[in-house]
Amino acid sequence: MAEITASAYSDLRNYIQSNWKYIELQDDTGVVIVRLSPSDSRVTWTHLAGEQTLKLQVIIKGSDSDITAPKTFAKSVIYNVATGGNPLSVESFTAFTIEGDQDELTVIHSFEVPKVV
């Protein structure tokens, strides 16, 4: 079996960053709260170019128009489509409840594409 090259891993990371761009936040029972893309100002890629760990960050505030408090968040899911689709990466975190406009939640969904040379 052949190993793929460092260029191939870099291409995979670039593909993921360009296409796996929708982050969905779910409650503690797996019910969807919101799905956002990097075109939303609350969502940003935070890793440095060439890093093997890709990080997609979302910051949610109780004052956001699409959040109705109280709301408990417990999982982030990455998709390559705006609606529907199959989960590509799932990450659970300690549940956090937004109870009012002043509350803020930062989620950093990390996934690794190895072989940085």
C-alpha positions, 0 to 999 in steps of 0.5 A: 500500500502506498502512502500519500504525499505531504502535498496530498495531505495539504490538498485534503486540508484545503478541500475540507476548509473549502467544503466542510464549512457548515457547523451545527450546534445541537442541544444535549438530546441531539436536537438542532439549535442552529446551523451556520456557515463561515459567511456568518460573522459568528463563524471563523476558521482559527487555525494557522495555514498548514496546521494539521488540526483544523479549527472551526470556531463559532461564538453564540450570544444570548442576544443573537436573533436566532437564539431563544433563551434558555437554550442548552448546547452540548454538541457541534457537528460539521456538514458540507451542505447548508441543510440535511446531509450526513455528519462529517465530524461530531464533537461533544462538549460540556453542556452550556445553557444560554439563559439570557442576552448577556451569556456567550458560548464559544465552540471550537470544533477541531479535527485532524488531518495528519502528516504535516511536513 
